[in-house]
Amino acid sequence: MTMSPLLSLPGAVPAEGPDEGVAAHYGDLFREQRSLANGSGFVDLSHRGVVTVSGADRLSWLHLLLTQHVDDLAPHTATEALILSAHGHIEHALYLVDDGATTWMHIEPGTQQALLAYLESMKFFYRVDVADATDAYGVVFLPAGSITPVPAEWAVRETPYGRDVFVPRAELESFAAGTGPAVGVLAHEALRIEAHRPRLGLETDHRTIPHELGWLESAVHLNKGCYRGQETVARVHNLGRPPRRLVFLHLDGSEVRLPGHGAPVRIATDGAEGPDGGEGRTVGFITSSARHWELGPIALALVKRNTPERAVLLAEDTAAAQETVVAP
């Protein structure tokens, strides 16, 4: 695990779990969320893995392995992609950009060795070089609307939500010093949950397929050539029947404790009896939860596909009104 030097900033409280190594917050969670929403501040994501692929065949080679169409990816164009198992289950989520000479990607903390092993095993005769750049570069997130200048030689992923900047680790502290208020990963997570964006290891388990999380829209190209797991993607897409679906939950704000990852989700009131049974039946589990500066306590959950959309749910013992993310 890489410990960020930005943990020495005033007020930094270390994060736990998958985000260990960076700050959870700097003393004022809601102020930090407001900063991001207003386009100011930065989030230290330097605990995330960074992998680079260079060489003349890098994009055509990645195109054969990923769910996304990247064969003709234009320089400085951000995209997302998945690597699936042979059965179509999600193994890796990659956040990519190509600078014209190198493809940069950041991935979940601690997953780079497994990803590198897979990529190395698939090189064959292709002219590509794969490298773990985690020790040399850290990711810093700048929200949409940020006017922070970034050196032209640094790789940047420009997305509707903001910029992922691949910062040389030797320059993390100096870059942070000139960027504005530090924001912890809890604020970043709250806005991710609000935007219904899935995260590997939280919204996924060993059997998750892209259709369940809405990743078909952002990370899967349905009209490209063969890749591992494509048969499952095509079959489920054509049948339209993924076994589970992602929902967004507004949690009862009178409860003091947030339901954590893995907490059971049950039907509280059904409205009309569904095919999976009626009230009290467990239909899924919480994947992520947060306290939002405007919406109050919120969560994402993975529930059975035919859970009634009108149902009021219980996250552990907390009442939850659902919004559809992936339609049944």
Secondary structure, 3 states (H helix, E strand, C coil): CCCCHHHHCCCCEECCHHHCCCEEECCCHHHHHHHHHCCCCEEEECCCEEEEEECCCHHHHHHHHCCCCCCCCCCCCCEEEEEECCCCCEEEEEEEEECCCEEEEEECCCCHHHHHHHHHHCCCCCCCEEEECCCCEEEEEEECCCCCCCCCCCCEEEECCEEEEEEEHHHHHHHHHCCCCEECHHHHHHHHHHCCCCCCCCCCCCCCCHHHHCCHHHHCCCCCCCCCCHHHHHHHHHHCCCCEEEEEEEECCCCCCCCCCCCEEEEEECCCCECCECCCCEEEEEEEEEEECCCEEEEEEEEECCCCCCCEEEECCEEEEEEECCCC
